[in-house]
Amino acid sequence: MSPALTLYLLAARLAAPFARLLLARRAARGKEDPARLGERMGLPGLPRPAGQLVWLHGASVGEAMAALALIARMGAARPGLAFLLTTGTLTSARLAAPLMPPRARHQFAPLDAWAFVTRFLDHWRPDLSARIDSEIWPATLVATARTGAPLALVNGRISARSRQGWDWAPGMARALMRRFALISAQDDASAARFVALGADPARVCVGGALKAAAPPPAADPDALAALRAAVGARPVWVAASTHAPEEALALTAHAASAIPGLLTLIAPRHPERGAEVAALAQGQGLTVTRRSLGQGIDGAAVHVADTLGEMGLWYRLAPFAFIGGSVAPLGGHNPYEPAALGAALAHGPHVENFADAYAALAGAARLVSDADDLAAALRWALAPGGGLSAEAAAAARAGAAALAPDADALEEAAAALLALLDGRG
């Protein structure tokens, strides 16, 4: 074991009192469920089911949806398997809850404190653990590996920046990577970076992007019909999963586009920022309403979609979507969902979190760097009287085709995990 990992695990053994304080502060700020704080400390909220249990962990919404797609495929192949899905955010928990199949349970993931993780493992005793995307928590990985259950990283992704972040502790990275029995990467670049960090090349493969296989977010039919009736023939677009300063950029583009009757929907990545976003719109002299306050869109130039679990509504209502976290240098957010629902797309230059997906969209999505670019994209995309221009509609069809789900990726990931469970991986 590397010196850096030894020191980390020592800190993790001492971390529990401080972690409790952190959880209390997060709960006070609305970032944790006060009724389920025990789960974050490894205290079970549910009994363990009998028989074999597969534990899948996804940090947030996209990873949780990919995990649910895996659960469905594995459960179809093995009806007797039980599943535990853990996530780390309130949003993912709320969205996953109504989608859980009968033999699956949800819990919040324990923080990476040794006492919390071992308490969690002692109760749940998973027969297989699979982590989705890029969740690398050292104490959790070490403690899970010590149980003897195989450990997998599925849909694995690591950016060049994250890879460089491990340069301070190469021995620790190697020790952690070597604990995985399987690393199925999203793309060739991520696979090469995992190997460079010390993963056994024989255990690394390229399995594709599971988020493409997850179903697009649902929408309440009655709510969608009411919104479409309220919009009527107005041109409408959505700035989705935005971070500061992308809301200001969207508002400036709204004005600069000079499109008559334009309705701008802004869905901030963190809905608790709704009041802040509304104040920005008011500061620019725009009429604004907020979904979280029960306000409609009649008469509004800007509607702030500051609720959880309704992105399916906005992507179906708006034929053109700007994907946030991409002008703000955060690596970009999931383009699969709006593409699957037929939206024409725009994004900023920072898309390394989904590099392969955005590369596939080249020529089918508009690259924007500032408000002028976005205003030009709005004029290009939106037809008078609502809907898309012919050119934007063709781009939307091309984008949907480029990001069409890869059924083989889901099937192969499920088969690989079942092989690990059977001791054949």
C-alpha positions, 0 to 999 in steps of 0.5 A, spaced: 500 500 500 502 506 498 504 511 503 499 516 500 493 511 501 496 509 508 495 516 510 488 517 507 485 511 510 488 513 517 484 520 516 478 516 513 478 512 520 478 519 524 473 523 519 467 520 522 466 526 527 467 531 522 463 528 517 457 528 522 458 536 522 459 536 515 452 532 514 448 537 519 451 543 515 449 540 509 442 538 511 441 545 514 442 548 507 437 543 504 442 539 501 441 532 505 435 529 507 434 530 514 430 524 515 435 519 512 442 522 514 443 515 518 444 512 511 450 517 509 453 515 516 452 507 513 446 506 518 441 502 514 434 504 512 432 498 510 433 490 511 438 486 506 434 482 502 436 474 502 440 471 496 445 475 492 445 482 492 448 487 486 450 494 489 451 499 484 453 506 485 452 512 481 453 519 484 448 523 481 442 523 476 445 521 469 449 515 473 443 513 477 439 512 470 444 508 467 444 504 473 437 503 473 438 501 465 443 496 468 439 493 473 433 492 468 437 488 464 441 484 469 434 483 472 431 480 466 437 475 465 437 473 473 430 474 476 432 472 482 437 477 483 436 483 488 439 490 487 442 496 491 442 503 488 446 508 492 446 515 490 449 521 493 444 527 491 437 529 493 435 530 486 438 523 484 434 519 489 427 523 488 428 521 481 430 514 482 425 512 487 419 512 482 423 508 477 425 502 482 423 495 480 421 491 485 427 487 487 431 494 487 432 498 493 435 505 494 440 508 499 444 514 500 451 512 499 455 513 505 461 518 506 468 516 505 469 515 512 472 508 514 466 507 520 461 509 515 463 505 509 464 498 514 458 499 517 454 500 510 458 493 508 457 489 514 449 490 513 449 490 506 454 484 504 454 485 497 456 480 492 458 484 487 459 492 487 459 496 480 461 504 480 458 508 475 462 513 471 468 516 475 466 515 483 473 513 486 473 514 493 479 511 496 476 508 503 470 505 500 474 502 494 479 499 499 473 496 504 469 494 499 475 490 496 477 487 503 470 483 503 472 479 497 466 481 492 468 483 485 469 490 484 467 494 477 467 500 474 462 501 469 461 507 464 468 509 466 470 516 464 476 520 466 478 527 463 485 529 462 485 534 467 482 528 472 488 524 470 493 529 471 490 530 478 493 524 480 500 526 479 501 527 486 500 520 488 501 515 483 502 509 488 495 511 491 492 511 484 495 504 482 493 501 488 486 503 487 486 501 480 488 495 481 483 493 486 478 493 480 476 486 477 473 490 471 474 497 468 469 498 462 471 505 459 466 510 455 471 511 450 479 509 448 481 516 451 479 514 458 481 507 457 488 509 456 488 514 462 486 508 467 491 504 464 496 510 465 494 510 472 496 503 474 489 499 472 491 492 469 490 492 462 487 485 461 482 488 466 480 494 462 476 495 456 472 500 452 464 498 453 461 505 450 456 510 454 451 507 458 447 514 459 445 513 451 442 507 453 438 510 459 431 512 457 430 519 456 426 523 462 419 522 462 414 528 462 407 528 465 402 528 459 397 533 462 402 538 464 405 538 457 399 539 454 397 545 458 404 548 457 404 547 450 397 550 450 400 556 454 406 557 449 401 556 443 405 559 437 411 562 440 418 560 439 421 557 445 427 554 447 431 552 453 437 553 457 438 547 460 443 545 466 446 552 467 451 554 471 453 562 472 454 565 468 450 561 463 444 564 465 446 571 464 449 569 457 442 566 456 438 572 458 443 577 454 442 572 448 434 573 449 434 580 448 440 580 442 436 575 438 430 580 437 425 574 436 418 577 437 414 573 442 420 569 444 420 565 450 426 563 454 426 557 459 432 557 464 433 550 468 439 551 472 443 545 474 441 547 481 434 549 482 435 552 489 438 558 484 431 559 482 430 566 485 437 568 483 436 567 476 429 570 476 433 576 479 437 576 473 432 576 469 428 582 472 434 586 472 434 586 465 427 588 465 424 582 463 418 579 465 419 572 469 415 567 472 418 561 476 415 554 476 417 552 483 412 558 485 407 555 481 407 560 476 405 559 469 408 562 463 403 566 460 405 573 459 412 571 461 419 573 457 423 568 461 420 562 465 425 559 470 424 551 471 427 551 478 424 544 480 426 537 480 424 531 475 421 535 470 427 536 464 422 531 460 417 537 460 422 542 458 426 538 453 419 536 449 416 543 450 422 547 447 425 544 440 432 548 441 436 547 447 443 550 450 446 545 454 450 548 460 456 547 464 459 548 457 460 555 457 462 555 464 468 551 464 465 545 467 466 539 462 459 540 459 452 536 461 448 530 458 446 531 451 443 524 450 436 526 453 435 532 449 437 529 442 433 523 444 427 527 444 428 531 438 431 537 440 436 541 436 442 543 440 447 548 442 453 548 447 459 551 449 467 549 448 468 545 455 465 538 453 470 534 456 465 530 460 462 527 454 467 528 449 465 522 444 458 524 444 459 532 442 465 529 437 459 525 434 455 531 434 460 535 430 456 539 424 449 537 428 450 542 434 451 549 434 458 551 438 457 558 442 462 561 446 458 568 448 451 571 448 452 573 440 453 566 438 447 564 442 443 569 439 445 567 432 444 560 434 437 562 436 435 566 430 438 560 426 434 555 430 427 558 431 422 558 426 417 564 426 410 561 429 414 556 433 418 550 431 424 549 428 427 552 421 428 546 416 436 547 417 435 546 425 430 540 424 435 537 419 440 538 425 436 535 430 435 529 426 442 528 425 444 529 432 438 524 434 442 519 429 449 520 432 447 519 439 442 513 438 442 508 444 447 503 443 443 497 445 450 492 445 453 497 450 448 495 455 447 488 454 455 487 454 456 491 460 450 487 464 453 480 461 460 482 464 457 484 471 454 477 471 460 474 469 464 477 475 458 475 479 459 468 477 466 468 478 468 468 470 470 475 469 
